[in-house]
Amino acid sequence: MAYRETEKMRNRKAEARKRIIECTYGCVADGGFRSAQITRIAACAGVATGTIYRHFESKEDLFAEIFRIATQREVDKVAEALAAEDNAVSRLEVALRQFAERALRGPVMAWSLIAEPEDPKVEEERLKFRRAYAQLFEQAIRDGIKEGCLPDQDARQSSTCLVGAIAESLVGPLSPAQADTTEQAETNDHDPLVNSIICFCMQGLTGTRR
């Protein structure tokens, strides 16, 4: 007789998977992917290390899932800002500012998502989500061109430049070498840095000084 998984067993498996994801996410938020050791995750989730590998084929697969979850949250925030009822220039400025400010408020996770060296599976996800950001910005730029608040330009190329500029601008400030403690990083005044990044990006889009 073939084994049939009961509803109770399915629920237990789903709950274990959820705990594994939550604990891994917490480890990454606290110390980056480098601190997310399988033994630590298993202890936090209250499961055996073997249980983790029953839900994820490898540590790399688990990390890729955490990367997708964390980055999707940030992409959704950018999409939300770009969906506001305002002209395209204002929407782009708000979205870029939110991107930078959220990264600087959570520097450890942001560093992990933007620049922490990782295995190829995570790097592949990183490229996918960079494209996701670029596609959102591209549509907003096209809207701005139609509205007449942005000059004619290659929207796709401009959006790619935006993503590259803001990500690269944050690499140094987010680097673990730049912040002695998370508390210190949280209390720093990031306004000058954010304003500088936004000014550069908006000048590039509009062709004018702001």
C-alpha positions in Angstrom: 0.0 0.0 0.0 1.5 3.4 -1.0 2.3 5.8 1.8 -0.1 8.7 1.9 1.0 11.9 3.7 -1.6 13.1 6.2 -2.7 16.6 6.5 -1.1 16.7 9.9 2.3 15.7 8.4 2.0 18.3 5.7 1.3 21.0 8.2 4.3 19.9 10.3 6.5 20.0 7.3 5.2 23.4 6.3 5.7 24.8 9.8 9.3 23.4 9.9 10.1 25.0 6.6 8.7 28.3 7.8 10.8 28.2 10.9 13.9 27.4 8.9 13.3 30.3 6.6 12.6 32.7 9.4 15.7 31.7 11.3 17.9 31.9 8.3 16.5 35.3 7.5 17.2 36.4 11.1 20.8 35.1 10.8 21.4 37.0 7.6 19.9 40.2 8.9 22.2 40.0 12.0 25.4 39.1 10.3 25.1 38.4 6.6 25.1 35.2 4.8 28.5 34.4 6.2 27.0 34.1 9.7 24.2 31.8 8.6 25.7 28.5 9.5 23.5 25.4 9.0 24.1 24.2 12.6 23.1 27.7 13.9 20.0 27.7 11.8 19.0 24.2 12.8 19.4 25.1 16.5 17.3 28.3 16.1 14.6 26.5 14.2 14.5 23.5 16.6 15.2 20.9 13.9 18.0 18.6 13.0 20.4 19.7 10.3 19.2 16.8 8.1 15.7 18.3 8.2 17.0 21.4 6.5 18.3 19.4 3.6 14.9 17.7 3.3 13.4 21.1 2.5 16.3 22.5 0.6 18.7 20.6 -1.6 21.7 22.6 -0.4 22.7 25.6 1.7 23.0 27.5 -1.6 19.4 26.8 -2.4 18.3 27.9 1.1 20.3 31.2 0.7 18.9 31.8 -2.7 15.4 31.5 -1.3 16.2 34.0 1.5 17.7 36.3 -1.1 14.5 36.1 -3.1 12.2 36.8 -0.1 14.3 39.7 1.2 14.8 41.4 -2.1 11.2 41.0 -3.2 10.2 43.0 -0.2 12.5 45.9 -1.3 11.3 45.6 -4.9 7.7 45.8 -3.7 8.6 49.0 -1.8 10.0 50.6 -4.9 7.0 49.5 -6.9 4.7 51.0 -4.3 6.6 54.4 -4.5 6.5 54.4 -8.3 2.7 53.7 -8.3 1.9 56.9 -6.3 -0.3 59.6 -7.9 2.3 62.2 -8.9 4.5 63.1 -11.9 7.2 60.6 -12.9 10.1 62.8 -11.7 8.6 63.0 -8.2 7.8 59.3 -8.1 11.3 58.4 -9.2 12.9 60.6 -6.6 10.8 59.2 -3.9 11.5 55.6 -5.0 15.2 56.2 -5.2 15.3 57.9 -1.8 13.3 55.0 -0.2 15.7 52.5 -1.7 18.7 54.3 -0.2 17.2 55.1 3.1 15.9 51.5 3.7 19.3 50.1 2.8 21.0 52.4 5.3 18.5 51.7 8.0 19.3 47.9 7.6 22.9 47.9 6.6 23.7 44.3 7.3 20.8 42.9 5.2 21.3 45.5 2.6 25.0 44.7 2.2 24.1 41.0 1.9 21.6 41.7 -0.9 23.7 44.3 -2.8 27.3 43.3 -2.5 28.2 40.4 -0.1 30.2 37.8 -2.1 28.2 34.7 -2.4 27.8 31.5 -4.4 26.6 31.5 -8.0 23.0 30.7 -7.1 22.7 33.8 -5.0 24.6 35.9 -7.6 22.1 34.7 -10.2 19.2 35.9 -8.0 21.0 39.2 -7.5 21.1 39.7 -11.3 17.4 38.9 -11.6 16.4 41.4 -9.0 18.6 44.1 -10.5 16.6 43.6 -13.7 13.4 43.8 -11.7 14.4 47.2 -10.3 15.5 48.3 -13.7 12.2 47.4 -15.3 10.3 49.4 -12.7 12.5 52.4 -13.3 12.3 52.0 -17.0 8.5 52.2 -17.0 8.6 55.3 -14.8 11.1 56.9 -17.1 8.9 56.1 -20.1 6.0 57.7 -18.3 8.1 60.8 -17.6 9.0 61.1 -21.3 5.3 60.9 -22.3 4.4 63.5 -19.6 7.1 65.8 -20.8 8.8 66.1 -17.4 11.8 64.0 -18.6 13.8 64.6 -21.8 13.8 62.0 -24.5 16.3 59.2 -23.7 16.9 55.5 -23.9 14.6 54.5 -21.0 16.0 51.0 -20.7 19.7 52.2 -20.6 18.9 55.0 -18.2 17.1 52.6 -15.8 20.1 50.3 -15.8 22.3 53.2 -15.0 20.1 54.2 -12.1 20.3 50.7 -10.5 24.0 50.6 -11.0 24.6 54.1 -9.7 22.6 53.7 -6.5 23.8 50.2 -5.7 27.5 51.2 -6.2 27.1 54.4 -4.2 25.9 52.3 -1.3 28.6 49.6 -1.4 31.1 51.6 0.6 28.8 53.0 3.3 27.2 49.5 3.8 30.4 47.6 3.9 31.0 45.9 7.3 34.4 47.7 7.4 32.6 51.1 7.5 30.4 50.4 10.5 31.9 49.3 13.8 28.4 48.4 15.2 24.9 48.1 13.9 23.9 50.6 16.6 26.4 53.1 15.4 25.3 52.7 11.8 21.7 53.3 12.7 22.5 56.5 14.5 24.5 58.1 11.8 23.0 61.0 9.8 22.6 59.6 6.3 20.8 62.6 4.9 23.9 64.1 3.1 24.7 60.8 1.5 21.2 60.1 0.4 20.7 63.6 -0.9 24.0 63.3 -2.9 22.9 60.0 -4.5 19.5 61.4 -5.4 20.9 64.6 -6.8 23.3 62.6 -9.0 20.6 60.3 -10.3 18.0 63.0 -10.9 20.6 65.2 -12.7 21.3 62.2 -15.0 17.7 61.7 -15.7 16.6 65.3 -16.2 19.8 66.8 -17.6 19.4 69.7 -15.1 20.8 70.6 -11.7 18.4 70.2 -8.8 
